[in-house]
Amino acid sequence: MGHREDLLEGAKKCLLDKGYARTTARDVVAASGTNLASIGYHYGSKEALLNQAFLALTEEWGNAVGPAGRQEAPPLPTEPYARFEAVWERFIATAPQSVPIWKLQLEVIARLDTDESLRDAIREPQKEGRAGIAEAFLGMVPEDDPEKARVAGMFTQALMAGVMIQWMADPEAAPTARELTRGLRVVLGG
């Protein structure tokens, strides 16, 4: 690996260990075995490097817990409620390993109102992520109906964040996949 890749890996480690606000350029240099000048040369600023590292971490997490990372799992049911429950069972099963990335995501969200560059950096990946969520969670092909995939992805993304916040606050009282499915049925009047 070159300095650029080493910096990115070091920044990812620092973000998970220390968080966004507490990671310094010196921390990244120490974790990457590079030098301070490399940050400016390859990324322009520490903030640009941390933004790129955050995006890489969330993409890696999505690949690890999404369908690509769950090859050993049985095929999902086709009946909508059964599929919904099966997908949520898989998602909730990843909660313990997902806590560090969700803590980081919550910190990043808290920074968005004061960090325009961070908001700009996540805007497009956010849209792509919603399409991926619609595909993974709901079996949709986003290209077939982009608007339907967009709103379904937004809905599911909102549930993901809410479930993880509840799980992080009190894993014993957090909703199960079955409870989420029952709640969906109640909300829809079924």
Order of alpha helices (4+ residues) and beta strands (2+ residues): alpha-alpha-alpha-alpha-alpha-alpha-alpha-alpha-alpha
